[in-house]
Amino acid sequence: MKSIGKHFNTELIYFDLKSELKSLQKYYTWILLLIGNSEYDKKYLSNVFEKCILFGPSEFRSQGIMGENLHLLFDMTMVDLEDKTNQSFININTTGDNETNLENAIWECIFANLLPDDADLENVKVLISTYDDVDYSENIKSILDKISSGWIPEQ
């Protein structure tokens, strides 16, 4: 896991989905942002999402050319898990689309998140990863620097 930096009380952390997934369970208030710019293995990601859901994210967001598909797969995995565990409702806010660029997605994680009432707003983590072999950490660092300088997305 690699801390990219903080903006106020929100820390951005980049992690490797394949090797560091279990590390997510140590966080209390966290947003999972998954970047998807290539085809994916549905079975593999369903298993990843199930583990993530059990670790208890406050919110799930997806971004990239597969953003909407990832959003739907996360929602379907959540419904399947509700059925499998006899839970009536898993309360994780989800969103994602194919049109939001990475700058806007990160800005939204910091300023337009959908955290639950019991969230620790003094200690929010945005955990960012991808399932492909691209390292977005330098790009995310430059976006965080831009946001910290006062950048706001255009409407």
C-alpha positions in Angstrom: 0.0 0.0 0.0 1.3 3.4 -0.9 0.0 6.6 0.6 -0.4 9.2 -2.1 -1.2 12.0 0.2 -3.9 13.8 2.1 -6.4 16.6 1.5 -7.8 17.7 4.8 -9.1 14.6 6.6 -9.1 12.4 3.5 -6.1 10.2 2.7 -5.6 8.6 -0.7 -3.9 5.2 -0.7 -3.0 3.2 -3.8 -2.9 -0.5 -3.3 -2.3 -3.7 -5.4 -5.6 -5.5 -5.8 -4.0 -8.9 -6.1 -1.6 -8.9 -3.2 -2.9 -6.3 -0.7 -6.7 -6.9 -0.6 -6.7 -8.3 3.0 -5.1 -5.0 4.1 -8.5 -3.3 3.5 -10.0 -4.9 6.6 -8.1 -2.7 9.0 -9.9 0.5 7.9 -13.1 1.9 9.4 -14.3 4.7 7.1 -13.1 4.0 3.6 -14.1 4.4 0.0 -13.0 1.9 -2.6 -12.3 3.5 -6.0 -11.7 0.9 -8.7 -10.3 2.0 -12.0 -11.3 -0.1 -14.9 -9.9 0.5 -18.4 -9.7 -3.0 -19.8 -11.8 -6.2 -20.0 -12.0 -8.1 -16.7 -12.5 -11.5 -15.3 -16.1 -11.4 -13.9 -15.6 -14.4 -11.6 -12.3 -13.0 -10.2 -13.8 -9.6 -9.6 -17.0 -11.0 -8.0 -14.8 -12.8 -5.5 -12.7 -9.6 -4.9 -15.9 -7.6 -4.4 -17.4 -10.2 -2.0 -14.2 -9.9 0.2 -14.4 -6.1 0.0 -18.0 -6.1 1.0 -17.3 -8.3 4.0 -14.5 -5.9 5.0 -17.1 -3.1 5.1 -16.4 -0.2 2.8 -18.4 3.0 3.4 -18.8 3.5 -0.4 -17.8 1.9 -3.7 -17.0 3.9 -6.8 -15.8 2.8 -10.2 -14.2 4.8 -13.0 -12.9 4.1 -16.5 -14.2 2.6 -19.7 -15.6 -0.3 -17.6 -16.9 1.9 -14.8 -20.6 1.3 -15.3 -20.1 -2.5 -15.7 -18.0 -2.6 -12.5 -20.6 -0.6 -10.6 -23.3 -3.1 -11.7 -21.1 -6.1 -10.9 -20.4 -4.8 -7.4 -24.2 -4.2 -6.9 -25.0 -7.7 -8.1 -22.3 -9.2 -5.8 -23.8 -7.3 -2.9 -27.3 -8.7 -3.6 -25.9 -12.2 -4.0 -24.1 -11.8 -0.7 -27.3 -10.6 1.0 -29.0 -13.7 -0.2 -26.1 -16.0 0.7 -25.8 -14.6 4.3 -29.5 -14.0 4.9 -29.0 -10.3 5.4 -31.9 -8.1 4.5 -29.7 -5.1 3.4 -26.0 -4.4 3.1 -25.6 -0.6 3.4 -22.8 0.4 1.0 -23.4 3.3 -1.3 -22.3 2.6 -4.9 -21.7 4.6 -8.0 -19.7 4.4 -11.2 -19.9 5.2 -14.8 -17.9 5.2 -18.0 -17.9 9.0 -18.5 -16.4 10.4 -15.3 -12.6 11.0 -15.8 -10.1 10.1 -13.0 -9.7 13.8 -11.9 -13.5 14.1 -11.3 -13.7 10.7 -9.7 -11.0 11.5 -7.1 -12.5 15.0 -6.5 -15.9 13.3 -5.8 -14.3 10.8 -3.4 -13.0 13.8 -1.4 -15.8 16.3 -1.7 -19.0 14.5 -2.9 -18.9 11.2 -1.1 -21.9 9.4 0.2 -20.6 8.3 3.7 -23.0 6.9 6.3 -24.0 8.6 9.5 -21.6 6.6 11.6 -18.5 7.5 9.4 -15.4 8.8 11.1 -15.2 12.0 9.1 -11.8 12.9 10.7 -10.2 9.8 9.2 -11.5 9.0 5.8 -9.4 6.7 3.5 -9.9 6.5 -0.3 -8.4 3.2 -1.3 -7.7 3.2 -5.0 -6.7 0.2 -7.2 -7.1 -1.4 -10.6 -7.3 -4.9 -11.9 -5.0 -4.4 -14.8 -1.3 -3.9 -14.7 -1.2 -0.1 -14.9 0.2 1.9 -12.0 -1.9 5.1 -11.7 -0.2 6.3 -8.5 1.8 9.1 -10.1 -1.3 10.3 -12.0 -3.3 10.3 -8.8 -0.6 12.2 -7.0 -0.7 15.0 -9.6 -4.5 15.1 -9.4 -4.3 15.4 -5.6 -1.8 18.2 -6.0 -4.2 19.9 -8.4 -7.1 19.5 -6.0 -5.0 20.8 -3.1 -4.3 23.9 -5.1 -8.0 24.7 -5.3 -9.0 23.0 -8.6 -12.8 22.4 -8.9 -14.3 20.3 -11.8 -16.3 22.2 -14.4 -20.0 21.6 -14.4 
